[in-house]
Amino acid sequence: MKALNADLHCHSTVSDGLLTPAELVQRAKDNGVELLALTDHDELGGLAEARAMADEIGLRFVDGVEVSISWGDDQTVHIVGLGIDPANAALNEGLQRVRSGRDARAGRMAAELDKVGIHGAYEGALRHAGNPALVSRSHFARYIAEQGHAKDVKSVFDYWLAKGKPGYVEHSWATLEDALRWIVGAGGTAVIAHPGRYRLSKSERNELFSAFKDLGGRGIEVLSGSNKDDEVREFAHIARQFGFLASRGSDFHGPGESWIDLGKLPDLPEDLTPVWSQLA
């Protein structure tokens, strides 16, 4: 039986993607995606446009979001919510609180970058974002690459924006409890995004997975654009160990910027239960 080509993690211009919600949906359809979720960072504003386009071109669509949380010793973790109700008041209020901290963080990042000779970073990032409440590291990365301080957007993070690098600043996002309460309360299914990207020891990671499950978390991205082959095997094992549903998402941000294009991930291991089997 042919596996469903589902892509349940991607971003539009409403957060830090390069394509509008409608353009993103059209690209997904053109790439053979059969089920798509738009999961902008801490933002629901693109869902109506994306769903309208999906309805127009006959693509199954899931309302989603990616919530930024703080975990442990200054670790940022992302929790994807799938099948959420975009009109849910508590979810909207919570996401507004998370977004309200982005502009202040952006100012601190720009000040640190200015010290190492990257000037005008706040204004440059804001030009890419268009809205102070949406400024992210991706917008800074585009400006830094544009100015010639790195060969491309991906390498900016390694040299300038990752933890321990000049443009990194600590920031408190939502808590894991907050994110799960908002997502589950809005009728959604919570999934740990790109688990291979977090700098956690094995015991710290198991602590995160256990807490996530205890709070109502149900899934893990076994297939992510940034997961290597050995990580796919590892997270498939974790899905079995914890009884997690398995998700598949490219984390696509735009052409030329992402690890993989929409709908181009391999199939999930056949013995895992896909998260979309539980979505309405």
N, C-alpha and C positions, 0 to 999 in steps of 0.2 A: 504493500500500500504506500502510495506517495506521501511523503511527509509534508505537512503544511508549511508554506514559506511565511512564517510569522516574524515580524521585526517589531519588538516591543520596547524599544528605547532609542529615541532620536530627538533632535532639537531643531527649533526654527528660530527665525529672527526675533521672536518674542522673548527668548532668553539669549543664548549665545551661538545660535546657528546662523548659517549664511543664506538660507532659503526661507521664503515666507511659508506659513503653514500650507497654503494651497500648492505652492511649488514643490514642497516636500512630499505631499501626498501624490502629486502627479509623478514625481521621480520614483517613488516607491512602486506605484502601479506599473510604470515603464520597466522597472527592474524585476517584475514578477512577484512582488510582495502580495500576499493574499489576506493578511491580517496585520494592521499597523496600529501602533500606539504612539501618539505624540507625548513626550515626557519632558517638557521644558522645565528648567531649573526654578523651583519655588514659584511657579507662575502657571496660571490656567488660561491666560488671555488669548492663546492661539487655538484653543480647542474648537470653538464654534466654526471658525473659518475652515479648519482642517476637516471637521466632520461634514460640513456642507460640500466641500470638494470631493470627499470620499463618497458621499451619497451620489453626487453627480456622475462620477466615473465608475461606480460599482465596486468600490473597495471596502471591505469590512474594516471598521474603525473602532478603537477602544480609547476612551478618555483616560489620559494618564498625567502624571507629574513626577518629578524627581526632587525629593526633599533633602536638603543639606542638613546633616546633623554633626554634632561634636561628640566624639567618643574617646574615652581614656585620656591619655596624655597628649592633648592637642592634635588628635587625629580627626580629620574630616571624612565622614562616610556618607554615601548617598543611598537613599532608600527610594525605590520606585514604587509608586502607587498605580495600580492598573484597575480599570473599571470603576473609577471614582465618580461621584456625582459632582460636577463642576459648580453646582449651585449650593452645595453644602456650606452653611454659614461658618461653622467652626473651622473647617478646612481653609476657607478663604481668609478668615481672620488670622489664623496661624501663619499662613504663607505671607501675609502682609507684614507680620512681625519679623519674619525671617528676612524678607526683602529690605526692610527698613535699615538693616545693618550694613547693606552692601556699599552704599555711598561712603560711609565713614571708613570702611575697610579700604576702599579704593583710594581715598586720600592718604591713608597711611602707607599703602603700597607705593604710590607715586613719590612720596617723600623719601622712602628708602631707595627707590630706583634713581632719584635725583642725586643722591649721595655718591652713586657709582657711575655717574655720567650719562644716565638716560633721562633726558630732560623732557618736560611736557607730556609725561606719560598719562596723567589723569585726563587732560584734554584729548589726547589721542585715543585713549580707551573709550572715553565718553562719545567721541565721534563715531566709533564703531558700534557702541551700544545704543545710543540715541536717548537713553533714559538713565539718570543716576541710580534709580532703584534696581536696575538690571545689570550694572557694570560687573563683569566677572573677570577671572584670570584669563579667559580666552580672549576677551577684548584687549586686555593689556598685551597678550601674546601677539595678536595681530599688529598692534602698533610697534612693538619691539622688533618684530621681523621686518616690518615695513621700513623701519629706520636703519636696517642693516646690522643690528646687533646679534642676529642669529640667522642661520641659513633658511630656516622655515619655522612655521608656527609650532610644530611638534617639538623641535629642539629648544625653543624658548623656555619651556618648562624645566628641562634638564639643567640649563645654565643660569636661569634667572628667577623662576617662580616656584620651584619645588621647595619643600621644607629644608631649611638650612642655607638657602640661596638668598642673594641680596634683596629680591623683591617679595620674599615671603613674609607675611605678618600673621600672627596668631589672631584667631577670631572665634567667637562663640556663636554657633548656629543653634538650631533646635536641639532638643535632647531626643534620644531614641524613643523614649516614652511619648514625647510630643508627636513625633512623626507617625508612630503606630496608632496613636489615639485619633489623629486627624484622618489618616487613610482608612482605617477600619471603620471609624465613625461615619465616613462618607461612602460606605458600602464597597470600599476597594480592597484589593489584594496586595499586600506589601511584599516587595521583593528586594533583596540586597543586590545593589548594582555593582557591576565589574569588581568582584571580590579580590581579584588578583592585584589590584592597584593599591591596596592598603598595606602600610608598613607595620604589620602586626606579627608577633611571634605566633607559633602554633597554639599555645595556650591562650593568648590574648584573642586570637581569632575564634577559637572554640567558645570563649566567654561571650564574645559578640554574638555568635550564632545561637547560643543557648538563650541569652537574654532576648534576642530578636524573636525566637520561637515562643518563649514564655509570654511575651507581650502581644502575641497574635500574628507575628510575621509568618508568611507561608511559603515564600519562594526564594530562589537564588538564581542569578544569571550564570548558568553553566557555560553558555556561549555568549561572549562579549567581543566586540571588536578588538579590545586590548588583551584578551586572554590568549596565552600561548598554548600549544598543544598539550604540554604537560599539565598546565593549569586546568584545561578542560577536563582532563582525566581526574585531576584532584578534586575539582568542584562537583563533578558527577558523583564521585565517591562521597563527598560531603552531603549532597542531596539525598543519597541513599541512607547515609548514617543518621541524618536529622529528620528524614521524612519530608524533605522540602520538595515543592513543585519546582520543575526546571523551566527557566526562562531563556529566551534567545533574543538578543538585542544588539544592534551594530554600534550604538552610541554615536550615530552619524551626526556630524555638525555641518558638513559642507564638502563639496568637491575639492580635492587637493589637501584637505585638512584632517581627514579622518583615517583611522586605521583600515577601515573597510567600508564599502558602499552599502547602501540600503539593500537588504534582501540577499546579500552575498555570503552569509555565514553558512557553515556546514550544518547538517542535520543534527538534532539532539540524539544522544544514545537512546536506542529503542526501548530500553527497560525503564527509562525515567518517565514520570507523569508530567506532561507539559502543562505549564500554568494556564494556557488558553483553554484547556479542557474544563477549567473551573470558572471561566469568565462567562457572563451572560452574553 
